[in-house]
């Protein structure tokens, strides 16, 4: 657990960002999807023990396969007046009931403070117009969005660390800032040259990034030295550089998690693959929802469209997984394998009638399959028990495996005129026995 303090002069308050890092090893999976569920309790008390802030909530974290040291981060945000405080945090696993608690002492900043705490993060990015709210695991600091981490761990594969420091003053100030990295014995491993630090009246944000490629594994401290109008202040923050073996394992686990989410799923797709991902969306898109898609869109624009499309349909937005997207594209893949149609004009499985019905309604509860016999072509009948108990009759009139929908009890499916003549009396009787209905009488009602 770590607290980052920022001073707010207009209220004479210190805003505290409490970063609580929760090891997934503490939590038991709740089901087949390995999601972890836990209860989070937070209490802020003053120096007399009086409770100023208390809150509890339920939260979830996705599993990270192959990563024994994986964790999730909860962000606690509160403001306090000058003085000393205690932050108590408790995490209880929803499955096992196992509980772990931690306490952190926090001293509020005052109107004489020159700077905030030094904030380190493995990733900071400038907020753009689409960032109306931070993503899960992020928080806003100035015009930047920061990936939350109570313990910043770098790797040889991801050796860059971002830093941010708020500087306060009621008038314009000029000075200099330098950043050094020291090992656990205090030895300076690297140090940046001093750069001008110009602070506007009311305060400014100083931030940057260090590439620590080649830094040996170990625990380190980053020291930011700030000089303003003859006053010098140091702010220190710890971080760790992992070894290559741990880096490879962590990177593999990180990529696996990233691919689970909507952004990660589409991130590495080239333009033609994005087009293939968009095409089947006609089966579930709202009217005119796909009208903005065209070949004129850039690859990035197509990627953003698909991400937003699926985020709107995510049943569990608080978790990385989007079960609806996974199920949909899983159905597309199955349809392409099971229902691809040959002949002179091959058709992808998802575009076929059987593929479309399978994608939109799921697997049938019962299936009747018959080979060609007499005048009747090969045919299949799919029966569904859910809903109104719909059925669908397909026939391969081409002889090349191209099954077309002849007839259905689903009024949204028009079928083929003269479908009874195509099947013939014997096949109609066979299908009627399978469905348990008088098919000819039933057909007259649709």
Secondary structure, 3 states (H helix, E strand, C coil): CEEEEEEECCCCEEEEEEEEEEEHHHCCECCCCCCEEEEEEEEEEECCCCEEEEEEEEEEECCCCCCCCCEEEEEEEEEECCCEEEEEEEEEECCCCCEEEEEEEEECCCCCCCECCCEEECCEEECCCCCCCCCCCEEEECCEEEECCCCCEECCCCCEEEEEEEECCCCCEEEEEEEEEEECCCCEEEECCCEEEEECCCCEEEEEEEECCCCCCEEEEEEEEEEECCEEEEEEEEEEECCHHHHHHHHHHHHHHHHHCHHHHHHCCCHHHHHHHHHHHHHCCCCCCCCCCCCCCCHHHHHHHHHHHHHCCCCCCCCCCCHHHHHHHHHHHHHHHHCCECCCCCECHHHCHHHHHHHHHCCCCEEEEECCECCECEEEEEECCCCCCCEEEEEECCCCCCEEEEEECCCCCCCCCCHHHHHCHHHHHHHHHHHCCCHHHHHHCC
